[in-house]
């Protein structure tokens, strides 16, 4: 007898009110056949779980297309697969990381499930209805992931015969047709999904709030300049991108109404999330001594705390010892890799302690930001001081505390000069290329005593703060209600321990026009969603990626042995390339070869 496939995705860290952990982590010997999959209720449920397994693993640096591939960080792991993306080293023949085949396999499996679940005895009708809704959600979500990555998709609206002749293969629909299909699929799923999963063992499965949130994110993307005629101030990149009949696959005309649709969808998702008990993570009572500052503690634990109510959807696959946390933590040979390094671009994006951009704050010495300053822990760069709490919570700098368990210590002082403990010391990897380390997403109670991940937690896929910023951005671009937009940005700012927009901007003339608020909401996303798989897509959808991704990162001089040598702005040696074709990923050439009528993306 073959076992049903239950992939790791639905093992749960399962958040329960008692704080206990349950794990559904069954790894079978082989993939199930359709006959096995529908022989019993348990087998059918296992088949449903296996469809979730096609969701890309976002927290894995090695195979995640959007985690460490923009200008947020540069890493010591340029030999790994993901590093080819910031270097622009991918083609249609060698797409490096491509989700095309796996996502369409997942879509096909979802239709197989829908077409067979009614024949399984012993499952209540209400349960079957929910199972079908989950399959519909996954069909819609997989199409969205394809849309985000490749642009106009081949819509799979049914289970296609794998033996169909080539001339019957479906072709790419337009971008707007794809959006309509996905919206309808997610709306249909939301009608039959629960608002929240009440059992801890179901944590990570689809809900109506998740479905509406994905729809809201997609409509935000669809309204953005890349897919909306270049926006109000730019030209479309896709003139001439047509199918065989001359139909424009991505519209070159700007439609302001798309922002209004995005605003409405995000407000609907927010209202549903609040009704389901979601809220911004504040006043953490997590049992740890550090960070000592309560606001920094909230920020550090915002999704690391498994009891957080801010997460709307999370990836529950278990982190390995070679994934995100150990790659970010200060070096210990054989246990932590010291290599996820924030760039000067992202460091300068964080606000001053007054909640203003550092180049606009009259109280911040912007011209002197690269001077050496002294603190109780030793010399550091002036850039690192008088910054907002998110900077201190998420960024480790020279002569700063890194909250981590190391022996009997609960925090250590980090130093990044050449011969320091966290310095390069002549290593070819396992070092910080910029002289900084990331702290976001690293549990302060992570124990570095051996090669392990002592604190596992669900990785954020959607959290409430994103929906607030989505809604604010859509309102700003629609020119609909700028005061409401500021209100929702302020919810995120106040939680982060900085003044509201009106309070912060008052000394420099206020922030009341669309252009200024556009800059503010984009900067808020850059800060708040730092290293959460968003910036890869944001820079593309805003149609500004060349400005940020086509030049080498900068940091400190990590070969410097003294403070004076170390605190010098230095270009990181790793090449970085971006061209217009990189706005969309290439459809694998093997798929084009199967069907010569399938239109490839521009530039490939």
N, C-alpha and C positions, 0 to 999 in steps of 0.2 A: 504494500500500500504506500502510495506517495503522500507526503505531507503537504498541506496547503502552504503556500508561500505567504509568510507574514514578515515583511521587511522591517528593518530597524525603525523606520519612521514612526510607527505607532507604539514603540516601547514608550512607556510614559515615565517621565519624572513625576508624573501625575501629581498635580497640585491638588491637595485635599485640605479640608479644614483642620484635620488633625496633624497635618504636616508630614504624614507618612509618605513613603515612596513605594510605588509599585512599578514593576518592569515587565513589559510584554516584549520580549527580545528573543523571539524564536527564529532561528536560522535553519532553514530546511536543507536537505541534501540536494534537492533538485527542484526545478520550476514545475508547477502543477500543470496538468492537462485540463482542458475545459471539463472533461468528464469527472475528474477528481474534484474540481472546484465547486461543483453544484450538487454534490452527493449528499451533503448534510448542511445544517445551519452553520456549524463551526467552520466547515470548509468554505462556504460562501463568504462568511465574514473575513476569513483569511484572504480570500481572493480580493475582496474590497480593500483590505489593508495593503495588499501588494500594489494596488494602483497608486496609493499615496507614495509608494517607494520611488516613483518616477519623478517626484519633485526634486529639483537640483538641491544639493547640499550646500547651503549658503555660508556656513561657518567654516568650511574647509578651505584654507588658503590655497591648497594645491590645485583643486579643481573648480573653485568658484570663480566665475567670470567677473564678478562685480564686487569682491570684498577688498582686495589689496591691489587694484589695477588702475587707480586714478592718481591724482596728485595729493591725496590725503597722507599717504605713507609711501616710503620706499623701504624695501626689505633686503636682508642679506641673503635671500633665497632666490636669486636670479636664475638658478639652475632648475627651478621648479616650473611646472607647466604654465601656471597662471602668468608668469613674468613675461611671456611672449606677447601678452596683450598690451601692456604699456609701451613695449618696443614696436608694436605694430607688425609683428612677425606672424601674421596669419593670412591665409588665402583660402579660396574656395576649394582648392585641392588639398590643402592642409589647414583646416579651420581651427585646429588646436583644441579648443573647448567648444563643442557644438551640441546643442540640446535637440536639434531637429529630429533625429531618428527616435530618441528615447521619448520625447514628448508625444510624437505621433503614435508610438507603441502604447503609451499610457492612455491616449484617447481611444485607441482601438480596444484596449482591454476594458475601458469603462463602458463602451457600447456592448461588448460581449457580456459584461456583468448585467447591464440593464435588460438585455434580451433574454437572459436565462434565470434571473432571480425569482420570477414568478413561479417557476417550476420546482422550486425547492420546498419540500414539505417541512412543516414544523416551525415556520417563521410567521409571526403575526402580520397581518396586512399593514398595520401602521408602521411596523418595523421595515417592511419591504418598501413602503413609500419613502421612508427616511433614507434607506440605502440607495434608492434610485436618485433621490435628491443629492446625495453625496457624490454619486457618479456624475450627475449633471454639473455639479459644482466643479469637479475635477476636469471635466471636458471644457468648461468655460475657462477655468484657471490655466490649463495647459495651452489653450489657444491664446490667452493673454500673454503668457510667457513667450510664445512664438512671435506674437505681434510686437512685443517690446523689443525683441532681439532682431527680428528679420524684417519688420514692417508688414505689409499686406500678406495674409496667410492663405494657405490652401484650406478652406473650411471643410472640416470633416463633420458632416451633419448626420452621419449614420455609420453603421459598420460596413465598410466596403469589402467586397470580395477580393481577397488577396490574389486571386487568379484572373482578375479582370484584364482585358486587353489594354495595351498602352493608350490607344486612342480614346478610352473611356476614363482615363485618369482625370481627376478634377484639377483645375488650374487655380492660380492665385486670384482671389477676390480683391476688390479695392480695399484700401485701408478703412474707409468709412463703412463698407459692407461688413468687414471683419469686426469692427467695433459694435455694430448693431447686433450681429450674431452673438457675440460674447455677452453683451449687455442682457439680451433676452435670455440666454442660457443661465446667467447668474441670477437674474430676477426669478426665473422659473424655479431654480434650486432653492432660493431663499424662502419661497412660499411654503416649502415642506420641511425645511431644516429647523431644528430647535434654535432658540435665541442664544442659548449657551449649553454646553455639555455639563451635566450635573454629576456624572460619575468621573472620578479621577482617572479611571482606566481608559476613558474616552478623550482625554486631553490631547489636543492636536487635530481632532477630527473637525470637519466643517460645521459651521453654524450659519444662521442667517446673517449675523453681524459680520462675519468674515466675508461672506459672499457680497454683501453690500459694500464692504470696505474695498474689496478688490475691484469691484465695478467703479467705485469712486476714484480710485487711483488710476485706473485705465482711462477714464474720461478726462482726468487732469492731464495725463500724457497726450491724449488725443487733441486737447485744446492748445497744447504747447507749440511753440514756433516750428519745431522740426516737422510736425505732422499737420500743421494748420497754416500752410501757405507762408511760412517764415515769420508768422506773427504780424503785428501791426507795423513793425519797424524794419523788417528784413524781407528778403526775397526767398522764395522756396528753393531748396536744393534739388528738387525732383522734376524740374521741367524736362520733358522727354522720357520720363520713366513710365512707359505705357505697356499694355499687353499687346498681343498680336493683332487685336482689332483697333488699336489706337486709343483705348480707354486709359485715362490717367490713373495710375495705381495709387498714387498719393496726391491729393488735391493740392494745387498750387494757389488756391484762393484762400484768403484769411476770412474766418467766420467768427465773429465775436460771440455769437450765440453758444459756441462750444464751451466757452468759459462759464457762461451762465448754467449750462447743463452740468458742468463739473462742480460748480458751487452747490447746486441743488443736490447732487448725488452725495457729495461729501457731508453736507448738513444732515441728510437722511441717515448716513452711516454713523455720524456723531450721535444723533439722537437715539438711535438703536443701541449704540455702545453704552451710552449713559444709562439707558433703561435696563441694560443687562448688568449694571453694577460696575462698569469700567470707570476708572478715574486716574488722574495723574498720580504718580507715586510720590508721596510726601510723608514727612514725619516718620521716617524709618525707625522701627524698633528692632531691627536685625541685631542679633546678639554678637556684636563685634566691637572692639575698642577703637578701631580706626576705620576711616578718617574720623578725627575728633570733631571737626566742624559739621554740624547737623545738615547743612545744605549740601556740602560735599559728599556726605554719607548718602543722602538721598540720590544724588547724581551717580555715585559709584554703584549703588545697588538697584538702580532704576529697573533693570531687567535681570540682574544677577539674582536678586531675591525671588525665590520660586513662589512666594506668596503675593507677588505684585499683582495689582488689579489693572495695571496700565496695558499689559499685553492683550491684544485682541486675538492674535494668532502667533504661534511660535513653532519653530522646528524642534522636534523632540529627539532627534537622533543623537546618540551619545558622542561627545567629543573624545577624540583620541589624544594620547600624550604628545602627538606631533602636530596638533592643530593649534587653534588661535591663542589660547591662554599661555601655553608653554612657549610659543613663539614670541610672545610679547614680554615675558618676564625676564628680570635681570639674570645674567649668565651664571649658571652652575654647570660644569661639565657633566653631560649625560642626563640632565634633568630639565633644563630650561635654556631657550635658544637665543634670547636677547636680540631679536632681529626685526621687530615691527616698529619702524622709526617714523614718527610724524615729520613732515617736511616744513620748511619755513613758510610755504604758502598757507598751510592749514594753521600753523602756529599764529600767524598774523591775522587770520580770519577771526579768531576768538576776540571777544570784546574786551575793553578795559573794564576795570571794576565799576565804572560808572555806566556800563551798558551801552557804550558807544564804540564804533569802529576806532581802532587805535590811531588812525590817521586823521580822525575828526574830533577827537576828544581834546579840548584845549588844556585839560589838566594832565594829559599824558605826554611825556617827553618822547614824541615819535622820532624826532631826529636823533635822539640819543639812545634809541632802543638797543643798539649793538655795543653799547658801552658795558664795561664790567662793573658790577655792583656787589656789595657785600651783604650777607645775611647771617643769621645766627649759625647756619650750617656751613658757611664758607662762601667763596665768591661764586657768582652766577651772572648770567646775562641780564641786563636791564629789561630786555624783552619778556623775561619770565616773571616779572614782578608787577604788582598792581593790576592784575588781570582778573577777569570774572571767575566765579567758582568752578565753572565747567573746565576751564583751563587747568586749574589746580587738581581737580578730581580725575581728569582723563589723560593728562600729559605728565610724564616724568622727565625732569631736566637735571642738569648738573648741580649737585649739592641740593637735592630735594629728597623728600621721603617717598619711597615706594612701599605701599601697604601690602605686605605679603608675609606668609609664615616661613621663617627660615630658622630652624632650630628653636631656641627659646625666644626669638625675636618676632615681633608682629609688624615691624616695618624696618626698612633699611635705608640708609642714605646712599643715593646712586651717584656715581662719578663716571664720566665718559671720556676722559683724556686717554691717550694711547695706552698707557700702562696701568690705568685704573682697573678696578675689578670688573666694571662694565665696559671697559675700553676694548679696542680691537685686538691689541696685543699680538699683532701679526697673523691673526686667524684669517682664513679665506672666506669663512661664513660665521654665523653665530655672533654677529656684532651689529651695533647700530650704525647704519651708514650716515646718519645725520647728527648723532650725539644726543638724541632724545629717544625715549621709549613710550609706547602706548600703555595706558592703564585702563582704558575703557573696556568693559567686558571681561576684565580680569578680577576674579573674586579676591577680596582682601584676605580671606581665610584659606586661599589656595596654599597647600603645603608643599614646599619644594624639597622635602627630605628624600624623595625617590622619584623615579620616572613613573608618573601617574597623573591623573586628573582628579584630585581629591574633592573638588567642588564642581559638580556638573549642574547645568541649568539649561532651560529651553532658550534657543536663540531667537531673537525677535524677528518676526516677519512683518507684523503690523502692530503698531502701538498707538495709543490715543494721541500722543503728541504729534505724530505724523498727520493724522486726520485733521487736527487743528490747523497745522501749517498748510495742508492741502486746501482746506476751505478758505483760509485767509488769502492764499495766492490766487485762487480762482476769483474771489471777490475783487481783489485788486486789479486783476487783468480785465475783468468784466466792467470795472469802473462802477460797480454796483453799490457798494456800501463800505466805504473805506474805514469808517469808524468801527464797524463790526469786524472788519479784517484786523484792525489793530487790537481789538478786544481779544481775539483768539490767539494772536501772536503773543500778547501780554500774558496769557495763561501759561505759556511755555517759559517766557522770560521770568516771570515772578517765581515760578517753581525753581528756576535756575539761580535765583538770588540776585537778580539785577532789576533796576527800575523799569517801569513801563516805558513804552515808546515816547509818550508825551512828556513824561518826567525827564527821560534821558536826553531827548532832542531839544527840549525847551531852550537850553543855553545857546544852541547853535541855530536857532530860527525855526525849530519845529519840524515835523514830518507829516505833511498833510496832502502831498500830491502823489499821483500814481507812480511816477518815476522813482521817487525816493522810497516809497513803500515797496516797490518791486525789489529794489536793492536790499531793503531790510529783510523781506521775507526770504529772499534767496540766501542771504547771509545767515539767517536763523536756521534754515535747513542745513546749510553747510556745517554749522556748529552742532546743533541738536542731534542731527542724524549722522554725525561723523562715525565712520566705520560701521555702518549698518546696511551696507549694500545699496545705498541710494545714489551716491554722487556719480557713479558710473553712468546711470541713466539720466540724472538731472542735467549734467553738462551736455549730454546729447540732445535731450528734448528741448533745452533752452537754446540750442544751436550756437553754443559758445565753446565747444570742446577744444577747438584749435588754440584758443587763448590760454588754456591751462595744461593741455596734455601733449603739446608739441615742443616741450623744452625740458631740459634736465632739472631734476629736483635740486634743492639747495639745503644745506644744513651747516653744522659747525665743522671745523677742521679736525676730524677724528684722529689724524696722525699727530696732532699737537701734543707735546708732552707737558707743557706748562699752560697756565691759564691764558696767558697772552697769546700763545700759539693756538690753543684750542678755540678760543672765542673769536674766530675769524670766519666770516661767511664764505662757504666753500661749495662749489658745484659738485654734486655726487656724480661719480664716473659713469653710471649706468645710462645708456642711451634711452631716449624717449621720443617716440614718433607718432604723429597723428595726422591723417589727411582726410579729405572730405568723404572718401569711401568708407571710413571707419565709423561713420554715424550709424550704419546698419551692419550687421554681421553677414558674412557670405552664406548663402545656401550651399551645403556641401556639393561639390562638383559631381559626386557619384549620383546624387538625386537628379541633377540636370541631365546627366548622361542617360538616365532611365527614361526621361521624358523631355524631348527637345523643345516642347511647347512651354515648359516651365521657365518663366522669366527670372534671370539672375538679378541680384541687386546691383545698382550702379557701381562701377569701378572694379568689379570682379570679373 
